[in-house]
């Protein structure tokens, strides 16, 4: 069998792998043995799995493989942030980013090639959309980063947190994302606690409810405005699921998971959503979700965008206004912007199936010609 016909073991969560081994005529515990090699020791060569019998190793070699994405390039930033461009099929590629901090290391993972949404301030959105990533392509990003960083589960844990905040809307790729997150959490996978795996959504209300019933992870919501008119302009999905519906879904989440806190992401853009009245609207919104918190993100520019980053004094004043209203508010430090690895800057290689990439390039060319 060539690799196209073989089965990629990274596509299976624990239950799926047990079922696959049963189909091979093997005991289910053999699947768990192999899982430890794949995720704890980051081994992709069956011959090196020394406590697996020779006959099984030969069977695995003949029928399956461990296939993470190919690394097209990787690049480090001055602040220690690291970015990988990972090749998919047919010329597509996605980006994953590792952000080291004194007490933790966070990996930002992509869920789609491009993005099916069209948030106006996001670089990924300008590339359009090609397809959802397979489970192997999602968990494979973590596998590649862990291998590069020397991450050893339960020993030298370089990756302590994962955020599904890379390219794409994770809830539009629900089944594959949930399987990948279960591998992040599984003790035989990467063994992360539920609070250390976070999914970020633009507000796909029905799928927020489904997520709360399917897996125990943390939730972040890309809010960016607390009134419908402005949020619809910035996040077009708001037209389908306006703020009142989004808030109700978040309240249901808290009821189902009373020990958890939702993080609301709010990207501050100069003169757009950073004024005192916008802070007052956000305060009113947050008072209906008193256990939740706000993460303020300075806008990260990219070529062709019409938005600008708010001045730091404006950002600080916005944060102070929320803190004075007793709303837990953090300010995200911009990391990796010298390698375009900051929030909202991720941009892989997308064979766009929409017209969005071409339209953005046309606007960019027209703007350049006008400036000349």
N, C-alpha and C positions, 0 to 999 in steps of 0.2 A: 504494500500500500504506500502511495506517496502521501506527503503531509496534508494535502487537500482532502484526502479521503479519511485520514486519521482523526480521532477525537481529541480536542484540546481539553485537558483535565482542568484547566483554569475556568472552564465554563460551568463547573459543577460546584454547588455548595455541598456541605457534608452529606445531607440526605441523598442528593443527586449522585454523589460519588459512590455511596454505599449501594445504591440501586444499580449503577453502572458495573460495579465489581460483581454484584450478584448475577448480572447478565453474562459476565465473563466466566461464571461458574466458581467464583471465589467467595470466601467468607467475608462478610461486611467489615470485620475488624482490619482486614488488609487495606481497605480504603483509608482508614484512619491512620494506619502506619505510613502510607504514602503521603497523606496530607501533611504529616509532620515534616517529612523530607521537603515537600514543596514549599511550605510556608514558614517553618521554623528554621530550616537549614538553607532555604532558597536554592534547592537543588533541582535542576531540570534534566539531568542525565540519569536514566533508570539504572545504568550499570553501577553508579556510585551509591545506590540505595542498598547498603550492604546487609541489612537485616531482612531484606525481602528475598525470597527464594529465587534461584536462577531461572526456574521454569516460569514463574510469574513475571520476572523481569523481561524475559524473552517475549512473553505474551503482551506485556505493556508496550514494549518496543515495536511490536508488529501492528498494534491496533490504535495507539494513542501517543500523545506527546504533551509536553509542558511548554506552551507557546506564548510568552509575553510579547508585547509589541516591540518592534525594532527601534532602537534609539538612533534617530537621524542626526541629532546633535544634542549636547548638553552644555550648559553655560552657567557659570557662577557669577554672583554679584559681589560688589565690595562689602556688603553687609552680611554675607554668608548665605543669602538666598540662592537657591539653585533651581534652574528650569531645564526641563527635558522636552524636546520635540520628538514625539513618538509616532512612527509611521503605521498607517492602517492600510487598507486595501486601495488599489487604484489611484495612488497619488494623494490620498487624504492623510492628514496628520493632525494630532491634537497636542496640547501642552499640559504638563503637570508641573507644579511648583512646590518646592520644599522651603519652609520658613523656619529657621532655627531661632529660638529664644532661650534665655537663661534657664527657664524651668520646664520647657517643653519644645517639641519639634512638630510642626504642623505641615501636613501634606495636602495640597489643594488638587483635587482630582476632577477630571472632565467626564461628562456622561453622554455627550453627543458630538458628532463632527459638525462644528458650527452650532447654531442654535435655532430652534423652531420659532422662538419669540423674536421681538424686534424692539427691545428696550433701547431708547434713543441715545443713552449715554454710555453704551457698552461697545467696546471694540469688536468683541466676538460677533455681535449682531450684524455688523457691517459685512461680515463674510457670508451671510446667508446660512443655508442648512443643507446637509447631504443625507445623513442617516443617524440612527441610534447606534451606540456602541454595544457590542456584545459584553456579557459578563466578564469574559476573559480579557477584553480590552480595557475594562474598568479596573478590575482587581489587578490586572497586569501592570497598570501604571504604578500601583503601590509596590508590586513585586520588583519592578525595575529600580524604583527609588530606594527600596530597602536594600537591594543587592549593591547598588552604588554606594550607599551610605554606610554599609557594614552593620545594618540593623539586624539584631538577633533577638527574636521574640523571647520575652521573660528574662533576658540577660542584659544585652546592650541595646536598649530600646531607643533608637534615634528618632523613630516616628512614634510620637505619643498621641497624636490627634490627627484625624482625617476630616476634611471638610469637602462635601460635594458642592463646590462653589466654582469649579473650573468652567470649561466651555459647555454650554447646553443647559436646558431645564431638566433636572433629574426626574421630576415627576411625570414628564412625557416619555420617559424610558423606564417605567415603574418596575416591571418584573426583573429586568437585568440589574438595575440599580439595587433593588432589595436583596437579590442574591449576592451581589458583590459586597454590600454592607454586612450581610450575615457572615461572610468570610473574614471581613475586617474584625468582627466581634467574636467569632468562634475561637475557643481556646486552642483548637487544633489549626486555626488559621493564624491571624495576627493578634488575636487575644485582647482587643481594646475594649474598655468599658463603654457602656451605652452613652454616657455623657461625653465621651471622647470621639464619637462619630456623629457628625452634624450634616444634615441635608438642608440646603438652602433652596427655597422656591420663590418664584415671582408671584405666587398666589393662586395655584391651581386648586381651587377649593375642594372639589370632590375627592381629589387624590390626597389631600391633606388628611381627610377623614380616613381614607383607606390605609394610608401610611400608619396612622396611629393604632390601627387594628392589626397591622402586619408585622411590625418590628419595633424594638425598643431602641430608638436613637434620639438625638437632640434635633430640634427644629429651629431653623432661621428663616425669616421672611424678608424678602427684599421689598421694603415699603417705599422709601424715597419721597413720599408726599402723603399728607394725611387729609387731603381733600380730593374728591373724585375727579374734578376737572383737571387739576395739575397731574395727578397720578396717571390718568388715562393718557395724557400727553407723553409722559415719561415712560410708562409701562403700559403699552396698549392692551395687555391682558386684562387690565382693570375694567375695560368696557364690558367684558363677559362676566367678570367676578368683581363687582365694586367693593369698596371698603367695608360696607356694612356686612356683606356676605363673608368677606375675608376675616373680619373680626369675629363673627359668629363661629367660623371654623376654628379659629385660634382658641376661643373660649371652650369649645368642645374638646379640643386637644388637652387643655389644662384640666378639665374635668376627668378625662380618661387617664391622664398622667399628672396627678397632683404634685408630685415631687420634682417635676421638671419646670424649666423656665424657657420661654421662647425668646429668641433674640431678634429684634427688628433692625435690619440694616438700613441706614439712611445715608446716601451719598450726597454730600453738600456741594452744590454747584452755584457759582457766583451769580447773584441776582435772580436765581431761579427758584430755589427752595430753602434759602438760608436766612430769611428775614425773621424778625421777632414774631410776626403773625403766623409764620409757618411753624415756629417753635410752639406757639400757643395751640395751634391745631394738633400738633403731635402730642402735647401734654394732655389735651382732652381725649385723644385716642387711647393713650397709655393708661389713663385713669380707669378705663374699663378692663384693663388687663394688669392689675397691680403687682403681680408676681413676676412680670416680664421686664426685659431690659432693652436698651437702645445701644446700638453700635454705630457711632458716627464715623463716616469714611470720607476723607478729603478726596474730591474727584481727581482721578488720574488721567491726564490728557493723552490723546493719541492723534495721529495725523488725520486731518479732515473733520475733526469734531467741532461743533459750534459752541460747546460748553467750556467753561473755565473753572479752575479750582477757586473756592472761596478763600479770601485772605484769612490768615491764622487768627487775627483778632476777632473776626466775624465768627469763625468756627468756635473759638473759646467762649464767646458771648452766647452762642447758641447752646453750647454744652452747659454753661452756667445757668441759663434760664431753665433747662430741664432739671438740673441738679437741685436748684432752689425749689422746684415743685416736687422734690423727693422721688424723682425717677432715676433709677440706676442707669447711668449713661457713661459709656466708655468711648474713648477716641482712638480709633485704629491708627497705629503708626504706619506710614507708608513704607513698604519694604520692596526691594528688588526693582525699583523703577528705572534703574540704569540698564536693566536687561529686559524691560517691558514685561515684568513679572508681577506687577502690582494689580490690585483688585480692579477688574474691568478692562485690563489691557491684554488678556490672553487672546492670542491669534495664531491658530495653527495653519494648516493648508486644507482648504475646503473646496471640493468640486461642487459648487453651489447648484442646487436643484431649484432654487428660487431666482428671482431677478434682482434680489437685494444687493448682491455684490456689485453687479454691473451698474445699478442705479447709484450706489455710493461712489463708485469710481467716476461716474459721469459728473456728479455734483462736485467731487474733488477737482476734476479737470476744469470744470466751469469756474470754480472759485479761484484756482490758480491763474487762469486766463484773465479773470476780472482783476485780480491783484496786480498782474503785470501791466 
